[in-house]
């Protein structure tokens, strides 16, 4: 930690140690999950976080990403005013009013035309799901006052993968990733949502009675690589497509690469074109050539020696003879004329470019100085 530096700036800078607040200590704690035909994972994950975890992580808000069918099931089974399992869970464990979760917290994935998806089956639908999930994670993690807990237990496998990958791209030190583990025969039982304080008897698909007291729900936290601090700032500030975020992360992880071409003069660093003046471009090309030829260790010595290119050395302005007919105010127009060149006027910039061009290779093809 850096004294007197606000927490939000230290989080942004990636400064973390034992003094960084634990996830449960943040003012805004969000449970984000993908769901499909099994909304039970919401209450099962809540039970693991709020009841069995020590210290408990009690979300201040729940956010679901799902399809049209998934949203309908979550509304009927979790949020029904009389039979909703979420309401009952909060009553059973003294959490009524502490966790915000209503219809506004259920986000339905939409296609490129803005239409809600009934399911995710085609490549186009998968791309829409990836973009929606990525944008949601980016939006939540943009707030330094939040701690995000992501559950990948529900929904289709691709939805869980996209959610975990998005957290890897945008996740911070206080964010967590998990999968809830529910033993048989409760995992496949549509009537099981969590173990209530007073055990109940449920019947399995084979009509076998089981007690909820035997349900040992566990939360498996999944370590993940945090790539956030390697992403460009503009990407973190605004929503981008999932594929664009992945490409940006890949470029930052790739080894440094510089490409130089001379006809026309062009410099590309890390996939981005850099515009330089002709003089600076020539100087950069010379240094890059030293690096490619293995002489970069002697670059400084070359800069300080007589072997450096002439355009690096201070160039004296030629003295004109008294017999020259050049006017005294020639300097004001930045024009240098020698007695033998009275017919060809060159500005200082043109003379520098002409001098620098002597040290550019004659080849017109691009050269990757760091290619092995």
GIKA-V375529 format. One record per helix or strand of 3 or more residues. SS is the DSSP state (alpha for helix, beta for strand). FROM is the first residue (numbers start at 1). TO is the last residue. Records with the same first field share a line. If there is no record, write none. Layout:
SS=FROM-TO  FROM-TO
//
This chain:
alpha=7-13  23-25  40-52  68-78  85-92  103-105  123-141  157-170  212-214  228-230  233-237  242-253  278-292  296-304  310-312  328-333  339-341  348-357
beta=28-34  61-66  106-108  146-151  176-181  201-203  209-211  218-221  258-262  265-269  272-274
//
